[in-house]
Amino acid sequence: VAGLASTSTVFAAEDTLTVGFSQVGAESDWRTANTESMKSTFSEENGYELIFDDAQQKQENQLTAIRNFIQQEVDYILLAPVTETGWDTVLQEAKDAGIPVIIVDRMVDVSDDSLYTSWIGTDALLEGRKAAEWLNAYATAKEIKPEDLHIVDIQGTIGSTAQIGRTQGLEEGVEKYGWDLLEQQSGEFTQAKGQEVMESMLKKYDNINVVYCENDNEAFGAIDAIEAAGKTVGSDIANGEILVISFDTTNAGLTDTLNGKIACDVECNPLHGPRAEELIKALEAGEEVEKLNYVDEEIFAADDTVASVTAVNSLEEEGEYAVTPIT
Ligand code: GYE
C-alpha cells in the first residue's frame, strides 16, 4: 500500500506539464482575448505550469523567450509568432532539445516544416478574399462602378500572416474587379496607429469612400479620425458615407457592425487555448496530430439585404469566389 501511495504521488508530480507561451504582445482586443483563452486553459487547476511571455510586438523578445523556455526544459513551447520569417535557428534549437513546438494564430515560414509539430490558427487569405467578395457584391447591388470605389488599406503588422493574407485578398479584388486602391500603410494592428494613418490619408485624398482595416482596433481608430474630420461612416457611399471593412468581430467590432459603423466585419476567432490543449493531449497520448489546423470563420455585415453574406460564407479555400448580390 505504501508503495502504491508513493507511486501515485510521483505520478501526480509528473502529471503537471510545463508550457512556455511566447505571445506577440497586447496590441489589440483580439490579442487580449487570445491571451485570456491561453491563460485560462493552461492554468494550475488544469494541471499546467504556464510560463507566459509578452514580446511587445518584437521578434527579438520572442527569440529570447523561446531560448529561456529551452533552458528551463519546458515540456511544450507555444509560439504566437509576430512575423512569418526568421524562426529557423531558434526552432532548430528547440528541436535539438527535444521540445515540441506548437504554433498558434499566425504562421511561420520555415525551410523545414519538421521544425514545428503543429499549427492552429485562421486562414487569413480566405478572410481577405471573403471581404473582397463582399465588397464586390455590395458594389454590384448598389450599382457602383468598380473604378468609383476609392479604397485605402490600413494594413496589419507587415510580415505577419494576418497582414499578408488580408492584404492579398484585397489586392486580388483590386486586380479582378478594377477598384481604385489609393494607398496602403500599416496601422500595426493598433487603434492609435489606425487613427494616425487614417488622419494622414484623409488629408491627402478627398475621395476616399472605402477603408479596409485589417483588424477591429485599426477600424476604431479610423472611425474616430473620419468622424473628427466631420465625415460619416456607413454603407451609403452614394451619399458621401465612408464604408468601413474590418476583421476580428470583437465585441466592440460587432457592436459597430450592428450600429452600421462597420459595414462588414470578418470573423477571426481568438479562442485557441482549448484547441492547443487538445493537440497537447493527443501528443501526450502518443497520437499523430494534423500539421495545419484551420478554424472555421464567417463574415458579418451591417446590412445583410445588400449582399449575400451566406454566399460569401460558403466560399471554399480553393473554390469559386463569385458572389451574387441580392436584388
Ligand atoms: O486579427 C489582430 C491581432 O494574428 C489574427 O493579430 C491575429 C491578428 C488579429 O493583433 O487583431
Boltz pocket constraint, residues with backbone or C-beta under 6 A from the ligand:
constraints:
  - pocket:
      binder: B
      contacts: [[A, 27], [A, 28], [A, 29], [A, 30], [A, 31], [A, 105], [A, 106], [A, 122], [A, 160], [A, 162], [A, 188], [A, 189], [A, 214], [A, 215], [A, 216], [A, 217], [A, 247], [A, 248], [A, 268]]
      max_distance: 6.0
